[in-house]
Amino acid sequence: MKVKYPLQDSILINLLKTEYHLSTVNIHFIPMGDSAYSYKVTCHDGHHYYLKLFDHENDRQVDSLSNLYRVLPLLWRIYSQGALTNISLPIENIHHDYKTAFADFSVILFHYIEGRTLADAYPLSNTILYNVGKIMATIHQTNIEHSPLLKDNFDLSFEMNLRACIDVLEESLPYNDLEIVVKKKEYIFSLLTKLHQLRSNIFTEHQFVFCHGDLWGGNLIQKGTDIHVIDWESAILAPREYDLFNYMGEGFEILFSSYQKNTPTPIELDLDLLRMYTYKHHLRNLTNWLMNIIYRNKNEKQNLNDIEMILHHCLNRLDDGASPPMC
């Protein structure tokens, strides 16, 4: 989120003291992402933690919290098995729970990973692409038998909300900049039709693997020569293309060569599935930002940020089915 949750820092500090026995000096808001509010916590002993706050009045954040809560025990299991160690790990509260819930919000605390996010590192270097391919292959080979993770069913449930949002914009335009969405209405609907066609072409039985679900630069932290993976709210059991589509475009061959080299069996990608996930990603993001502006946001600055995302990180990338990665 671009604007922090309307809650005094002192309340969060007291919460951390009561629920986690942490003596906190400072809480710094991190204006990134929109599945939760993110904070860096600094304690008297010099230790840092990463706190995620989920607003119970925001349906998108409630869904993210629900899915993340399924994933958290798996992260410790994966880490303890040594399969994947460069990941952000959750911390239990005094009740031995990873989630601390209140009336209006919930928080989850993680170990903090020092380093730089790769959100602004695009175009990613060949070295980074190669390393991401290796990390992705490792995630996909992780054994998570009997996991509570959701399984991708190729649903397009966002479509109803997208059409409804465009109807609202046609009736009353809250911001002039959003007129472009109305002007592109028929084009957007044609992409929805194409999306349905691509989904109907999926006849092959696919192997479902553990996917991060949002493995773009903003969820990767570079610490020295190592890359760490954070923010697992979108983790899911899905075909490997679910993660790979994020890197369609320039540099894909480098990433995929590394991915293939670190996968024990030859991989034949389903191009229709890659295209379907790409279109779905862009259109679902458009839906999310429109829903934010029309229904969820309580702050003008957040609205302007979401308009910026629509104009420069969505509509401009809908013209082909192999777009660069985006958040």
C-alpha positions in Angstrom: 0.0 0.0 0.0 1.1 3.5 -0.7 -0.4 5.0 2.4 -0.1 3.4 5.8 -3.0 2.0 7.8 -4.8 4.6 9.9 -3.4 3.4 13.2 -1.0 5.1 15.5 2.5 3.6 15.6 2.3 3.6 19.4 -0.6 1.1 19.2 1.5 -1.3 17.1 4.5 -0.9 19.4 2.3 -1.8 22.4 0.9 -4.8 20.4 4.4 -6.1 19.7 5.3 -5.8 23.4 2.2 -7.6 24.5 1.9 -10.3 21.9 5.5 -10.9 20.9 7.5 -9.6 24.0 9.4 -7.2 21.7 10.8 -3.9 23.0 10.3 -1.7 19.9 12.1 1.6 19.2 10.6 2.4 15.8 8.2 1.3 13.2 8.8 2.4 9.6 6.1 2.1 7.0 7.2 0.5 3.7 5.0 1.9 0.8 4.9 -1.2 -1.4 2.5 -3.9 -2.5 -1.3 -3.9 -2.0 -2.1 -7.3 -0.5 -1.2 -5.9 3.0 0.4 -2.9 4.8 4.2 -3.5 5.4 6.4 -2.2 8.2 10.0 -2.5 9.3 10.2 -2.9 13.0 13.4 -1.9 14.9 13.9 -3.1 18.5 16.1 -1.8 21.4 18.5 -4.8 20.9 19.1 -3.8 17.3 17.1 -6.6 15.8 14.8 -5.9 12.9 11.5 -7.5 12.0 9.1 -7.4 9.1 5.4 -6.8 10.0 2.5 -7.3 7.7 -0.9 -5.8 8.6 -4.1 -6.9 7.0 -7.2 -4.7 7.0 -10.4 -6.8 7.8 -12.5 -4.3 5.8 -10.5 -4.9 2.6 -11.7 -8.1 0.9 -8.5 -8.4 -1.1 -6.4 -8.3 2.1 -8.7 -10.7 3.9 -8.2 -13.2 1.1 -4.5 -12.7 1.1 -4.4 -13.2 4.9 -6.4 -16.4 4.6 -4.1 -17.9 2.0 -0.9 -16.8 3.7 -2.0 -18.4 7.0 -2.2 -21.7 5.1 1.3 -21.3 3.8 3.2 -20.2 6.9 3.7 -23.6 8.6 4.9 -24.9 5.2 7.7 -22.3 5.1 9.2 -23.6 8.4 8.9 -27.2 7.2 10.6 -26.3 3.8 13.3 -24.4 5.6 14.0 -27.1 8.2 14.3 -29.7 5.3 17.0 -27.5 3.8 15.3 -27.4 0.5 14.8 -23.7 0.5 16.6 -21.6 3.1 16.7 -18.0 1.6 13.1 -17.2 2.5 11.3 -15.0 5.0 10.1 -17.0 8.0 7.2 -16.2 10.3 7.4 -15.7 14.0 4.9 -17.1 16.5 3.3 -14.8 19.1 3.0 -15.7 22.8 0.0 -17.9 22.0 2.1 -20.0 19.6 0.1 -18.6 16.6 1.6 -17.0 13.5 -1.4 -14.6 13.3 -2.4 -12.0 15.8 -6.0 -10.9 15.2 -7.9 -7.9 16.4 -11.3 -6.5 15.6 -10.3 -4.4 12.6 -7.0 -6.0 11.5 -4.5 -8.8 11.9 -0.8 -8.8 11.9 1.9 -11.4 11.0 5.5 -10.9 12.0 8.5 -12.2 10.0 12.3 -12.2 10.4 13.6 -9.2 8.5 16.0 -9.7 5.5 18.5 -6.9 5.1 19.2 -6.1 1.5 17.7 -4.4 -1.5 14.5 -5.2 -3.2 14.7 -6.0 -7.0 11.5 -4.1 -7.7 13.4 -1.2 -9.3 16.1 -3.4 -10.8 14.4 -4.0 -14.2 15.6 -4.9 -16.7 17.1 -7.7 -14.5 20.7 -8.6 -15.2 21.5 -12.0 -16.8 23.0 -13.1 -13.4 19.8 -12.2 -11.5 17.6 -13.9 -14.1 19.8 -17.1 -13.9 19.6 -17.1 -10.1 15.8 -16.5 -10.2 15.4 -19.5 -12.6 17.3 -21.7 -10.1 15.2 -20.4 -7.2 12.0 -21.0 -9.1 13.0 -24.6 -10.0 13.8 -25.2 -6.3 10.4 -24.0 -5.2 8.6 -26.1 -7.8 10.5 -29.2 -6.7 9.7 -28.7 -3.0 7.8 -31.7 -1.5 4.7 -30.4 0.3 2.6 -33.5 0.6 -0.7 -33.2 2.5 -0.5 -29.4 2.3 -3.6 -27.2 2.8 -2.7 -25.0 -0.2 -5.3 -24.0 -2.6 -5.2 -25.6 -6.1 -5.5 -23.5 -9.2 -8.8 -24.3 -11.0 -8.2 -21.8 -13.8 -11.1 -19.7 -12.6 -11.9 -16.3 -14.1 -14.0 -15.1 -11.1 -12.7 -11.5 -11.3 -14.5 -11.0 -14.6 -17.8 -10.0 -13.0 -16.2 -7.3 -10.8 -14.2 -6.0 -13.8 -17.4 -5.6 -15.9 -19.2 -4.0 -12.9 -16.4 -1.5 -12.4 -16.5 -0.4 -16.0 -20.2 0.0 -15.7 -19.7 2.3 -12.7 -17.1 4.3 -14.6 -19.5 4.8 -17.5 -22.1 6.1 -15.1 -19.9 8.4 -13.1 -16.2 9.0 -13.7 -14.4 9.7 -10.3 -11.2 10.7 -12.0 -10.7 12.0 -15.6 -7.6 9.8 -16.0 -9.9 6.8 -15.8 -11.7 7.8 -19.0 -9.2 5.7 -20.9 -10.6 2.6 -19.2 -14.0 3.4 -20.6 -12.6 4.1 -24.0 -10.8 0.8 -24.0 -13.9 -1.1 -22.9 -14.5 -3.1 -26.0 -10.8 -3.9 -26.2 -10.8 -5.1 -22.6 -13.8 -7.2 -23.3 -12.2 -8.7 -26.3 -9.3 -9.8 -24.1 -11.7 -11.4 -21.7 -13.1 -13.4 -24.7 -9.5 -14.3 -25.7 -8.9 -15.4 -22.1 -11.9 -17.7 -22.2 -10.7 -19.2 -25.5 -7.2 -19.8 -24.1 -8.7 -21.5 -21.0 -10.8 -23.8 -23.2 -7.7 -24.8 -25.1 -6.2 -26.4 -21.9 -6.7 -30.1 -22.6 -3.4 -31.5 -21.4 -3.1 -32.9 -17.8 -0.5 -30.7 -16.1 1.7 -31.5 -13.2 0.8 -29.3 -10.3 3.7 -27.9 -8.3 4.3 -25.6 -5.3 4.2 -22.1 -6.9 5.1 -18.8 -5.1 2.4 -17.1 -7.2 4.0 -13.6 -7.4 7.7 -14.1 -8.0 8.5 -10.7 -9.4 11.3 -8.3 -8.3 9.4 -6.7 -5.5 9.2 -10.0 -3.7 12.9 -10.7 -4.1 15.6 -9.3 -1.8 19.2 -9.3 -2.9 21.6 -9.7 0.0 25.2 -9.8 -1.3 25.2 -12.4 -4.0 22.2 -14.3 -2.5 18.5 -13.7 -3.4 15.8 -14.2 -0.8 12.1 -14.7 -1.4 9.5 -12.9 0.6 5.7 -12.4 0.6 4.0 -15.7 0.0 0.4 -14.6 0.1 -0.2 -15.9 -3.5 1.3 -19.3 -3.0 -0.7 -22.0 -4.7 -0.5 -25.5 -6.2 -0.5 -24.9 -10.0 1.2 -25.8 -13.3 4.8 -24.4 -13.4 3.7 -21.8 -16.0 1.9 -20.0 -13.1 5.3 -18.6 -12.0 7.1 -18.7 -15.3 4.8 -16.3 -17.1 6.1 -13.4 -15.0 9.3 -13.5 -17.0 7.9 -13.8 -20.5 9.7 -11.4 -22.9 13.3 -10.4 -23.0 15.5 -12.5 -20.8 13.1 -15.4 -20.6 15.6 -17.8 -22.4 18.2 -17.1 -19.7 15.9 -17.7 -16.8 14.3 -20.8 -18.4 17.7 -22.3 -19.3 18.7 -22.1 -15.6 15.2 -23.4 -14.6 15.6 -26.4 -16.9 19.2 -27.0 -15.8 18.0 -27.3 -12.2 14.9 -29.5 -13.0 15.6 -33.2 -13.2 13.4 -33.9 -16.2 12.9 -32.1 -19.5 10.2 -29.5 -19.5 7.8 -28.7 -22.4 5.9 -25.5 -21.7 2.3 -25.0 -22.6 2.3 -21.7 -24.6 -1.5 -21.3 -24.3 -1.2 -21.7 -20.6 1.5 -19.1 -20.4 -0.6 -16.7 -22.5 -3.7 -17.3 -20.4 -1.8 -16.6 -17.1 -0.3 -13.4 -18.6 -3.7 -12.0 -19.8 -5.3 -13.1 -16.5 -2.7 -11.4 -14.5 -3.1 -8.1 -16.2 -6.9 -8.1 -16.3 -7.1 -9.3 -12.6 -4.7 -6.5 -11.6 -6.9 -4.0 -13.5 -9.9 -5.3 -11.7 -8.1 -5.0 -8.3 -7.0 -1.4 -8.8 -10.5 -0.4 -10.1 -12.1 -2.1 -7.0 -9.6 -0.2 -4.8 -10.5 3.2 -6.3 -14.2 2.7 -6.5 -14.9 0.7 -3.2 -11.9 0.1 -1.0 -9.5 3.0 -0.7 -10.0 5.6 2.0 -7.2 7.9 1.0 -6.7 10.2 -2.1 -3.0 9.4 -2.3 -3.8 5.7 -2.5 -6.3 6.4 -5.3 -3.7 8.4 -7.3 -1.2 5.6 -6.8 -3.7 3.0 -8.1 -4.5 5.2 -11.1 -0.8 5.4 -11.9 -0.6 1.6 -11.7 -3.5 1.3 -14.2 -2.1 3.8 -16.6 1.6 2.8 -16.6 1.7 -0.8 -15.3 -1.4 -2.3 -16.8 -3.2 -0.7 -19.8 0.1 -0.1 -21.6 1.0 -3.8 -21.2 -2.2 -5.3 -22.5 -1.4 -5.1 -26.1 0.4 -8.4 -26.3 0.3 -11.6 -24.5 4.0 -11.8 -23.5 4.4 -8.7 -21.5 7.3 -7.8 -19.1 6.8 -8.6 -15.4 4.8 -6.3 -13.2 3.7 -6.2 -9.6 
